[in-house]
Amino acid sequence: MLSGRRLDLLDPSPFDIEIDDIAQGLARVARWNGQTKGDHAFSVAEHSVIVEALCAELQPDWPAKWRLAALLHDAPEYVIGDMISPFKAALGYDYKAFEHRLETAIHARFGLPGELPKTVHKTIKQADRISAFFEAVDIAGFSVEEARQFFDAPPPGLRVEINPRPAAEAQQLFLERFADLIDDMENRSRRVAGRRI
């Protein structure tokens, strides 16, 4: 990693995971394998920020830790890239187990449970599909009807702006959102600790 960390991919340690490495990688991994309109690839980093914002829309009362989980939902891709779902399925269980080990280490590094509650996971998946719908229509050449077949229709009245940014800008956007969520989590911990005294 650019941070100087050496990450064992078969047995990843939370101690070898740095948010700067994640942001660097995700900002340079293209969604849709780069098959999108515009001057810039639409990065996983920018997609992640949108998914986190959608989760806040779908679950306004969520604590910052679940929104952080949403921001990090594709974090393993900083190492393994963004593979399309049919290819992941073709690779089978070994790939899923590999991805899960890396995700568990990332969660541990940032104070999240290895396994998210089912309701949290379901909301993140819903937000992921909403983002994918708008990405498909706005930049990946799908018609609205095609996107509905693959991703379902988003909730009425919900609209997402898909605006592919340069990698450095997407990286900064991701890091700023991460810092805000970590601050929210730490402030909540302080408030809770203050009530115990």
C-alpha positions in Angstrom: 0.0 0.0 0.0 1.1 3.6 -0.5 1.0 4.1 3.2 3.8 1.6 3.5 1.5 -1.0 5.1 1.8 -4.6 3.9 -1.6 -6.3 3.8 -1.7 -10.1 3.9 -4.6 -10.8 1.6 -5.3 -14.3 2.9 -5.3 -13.2 6.5 -5.8 -9.4 6.6 -5.1 -7.7 9.9 -7.1 -4.6 10.9 -3.7 -3.1 12.0 -2.6 -3.0 8.3 -5.6 -1.1 7.1 -5.5 2.7 6.6 -8.3 4.9 5.4 -6.0 6.8 3.1 -5.2 3.5 1.3 -8.9 2.7 1.0 -9.7 6.2 -0.4 -6.7 6.1 -2.8 -7.8 2.7 -4.2 -11.5 3.3 -4.4 -11.1 6.7 -6.1 -9.2 4.9 -8.8 -11.4 1.8 -9.2 -14.0 2.4 -12.0 -17.6 1.3 -11.6 -19.0 -0.4 -14.6 -15.5 -1.4 -15.6 -15.1 2.1 -17.0 -17.8 1.6 -19.6 -19.5 4.9 -18.8 -20.1 8.3 -20.5 -18.0 11.4 -19.5 -14.5 12.6 -19.2 -13.9 10.6 -15.9 -14.6 7.2 -14.7 -17.3 6.9 -12.1 -15.3 5.7 -9.1 -16.2 3.3 -6.3 -15.3 6.2 -3.9 -17.9 8.5 -5.3 -20.5 5.6 -5.5 -19.8 4.9 -1.8 -20.5 8.5 -0.8 -23.8 8.4 -2.7 -24.8 5.1 -1.0 -24.1 6.6 2.4 -26.2 9.7 1.6 -29.0 7.5 0.3 -28.9 5.5 3.6 -29.3 8.8 5.5 -32.3 9.5 3.3 -33.8 6.0 3.8 -33.0 5.9 7.5 -32.7 9.5 8.9 -32.4 8.2 12.5 -29.4 5.9 11.8 -26.4 6.5 14.1 -23.1 7.5 12.4 -21.7 3.9 12.8 -24.3 2.5 10.3 -23.7 5.3 7.9 -20.0 4.6 8.2 -20.8 1.0 7.4 -22.6 2.2 4.3 -19.7 4.4 3.2 -17.4 1.4 3.6 -19.7 -1.1 2.0 -17.4 -1.6 -1.0 -14.2 -1.0 0.8 -12.6 -4.4 0.0 -12.5 -3.2 -3.6 -9.6 -1.0 -2.7 -7.6 -4.2 -2.9 -9.6 -6.6 -5.1 -11.2 -4.1 -7.6 -14.8 -3.9 -8.6 -16.0 -7.1 -10.2 -19.3 -7.3 -11.8 -21.9 -9.4 -9.9 -22.1 -12.3 -12.5 -18.3 -12.7 -12.4 -18.4 -12.8 -8.6 -21.1 -15.5 -8.7 -19.0 -17.5 -11.2 -16.0 -17.4 -8.9 -18.2 -18.8 -6.1 -17.7 -19.3 -2.4 -13.9 -18.9 -2.3 -14.2 -15.3 -3.6 -17.0 -14.5 -1.2 -15.1 -15.9 1.7 -12.0 -13.9 0.7 -14.0 -10.7 0.3 -15.7 -11.3 3.7 -12.4 -11.7 5.5 -11.2 -8.4 4.1 -14.5 -6.7 5.0 -14.4 -8.1 8.5 -10.9 -6.7 9.0 -11.9 -3.3 7.7 -14.9 -3.2 10.0 -12.7 -4.2 13.0 -10.3 -1.4 12.1 -13.0 1.3 12.2 -15.0 0.0 15.2 -17.8 -1.7 13.3 -19.1 -5.2 13.9 -17.8 -8.0 11.6 -21.4 -8.9 10.8 -23.8 -6.0 10.3 -27.4 -6.4 11.6 -29.7 -7.8 8.8 -31.8 -4.6 8.8 -28.6 -2.5 8.3 -27.3 -4.7 5.6 -30.7 -4.7 3.8 -30.9 -0.9 3.8 -27.3 -0.6 2.5 -28.2 -3.1 -0.3 -31.3 -1.0 -1.1 -29.2 2.2 -1.3 -26.6 0.4 -3.4 -29.3 -0.7 -5.9 -30.8 2.8 -6.1 -27.4 4.2 -6.9 -26.8 1.5 -9.5 -30.2 2.3 -11.1 -29.2 6.0 -11.6 -25.7 5.1 -12.6 -27.1 2.7 -15.2 -29.4 5.3 -16.7 -27.3 8.4 -16.4 -23.8 7.1 -17.4 -23.9 3.5 -18.4 -26.2 3.6 -21.4 -29.2 1.7 -19.9 -32.8 2.8 -20.7 -35.0 3.3 -17.7 -36.9 0.1 -18.5 -33.6 -1.9 -18.7 -32.4 -0.4 -15.4 -35.8 -1.3 -13.7 -35.3 -4.9 -14.8 -31.9 -5.2 -13.2 -32.2 -2.8 -10.2 -35.9 -2.2 -9.6 -37.4 1.3 -9.7 -36.1 3.7 -7.0 -38.7 5.1 -4.5 -40.9 7.8 -6.0 -39.5 11.3 -5.7 -35.9 10.1 -5.0 -33.3 11.4 -7.4 -29.6 11.0 -7.4 -27.1 13.2 -9.3 -24.4 11.0 -11.0 -21.5 13.3 -11.8 -18.2 11.4 -12.4 -15.3 13.4 -10.8 -11.6 13.3 -11.2 -10.0 10.7 -9.0 -8.3 13.2 -6.7 -11.6 15.0 -6.1 -13.5 11.7 -5.5 -10.8 10.6 -3.0 -11.1 13.9 -1.1 -14.9 13.7 -1.0 -14.7 10.1 0.4 -12.1 11.2 3.0 -14.1 14.2 4.1 -17.3 12.1 4.5 -15.3 9.5 6.5 -13.9 12.2 8.8 -17.4 13.6 9.4 -18.8 10.2 10.4 -15.8 9.4 12.6 -16.3 12.8 14.4 -20.0 12.0 14.9 -19.2 8.6 16.3 -16.5 10.0 18.7 -18.8 12.9 19.8 -21.6 10.3 20.6 -19.1 8.2 22.6 -18.1 11.3 24.6 -21.7 12.1 25.3 -22.5 8.6 26.4 -19.3 8.5 28.6 -20.3 11.8 30.1 -23.6 10.5 31.2 -22.0 7.6 33.0 -19.8 9.7 35.2 
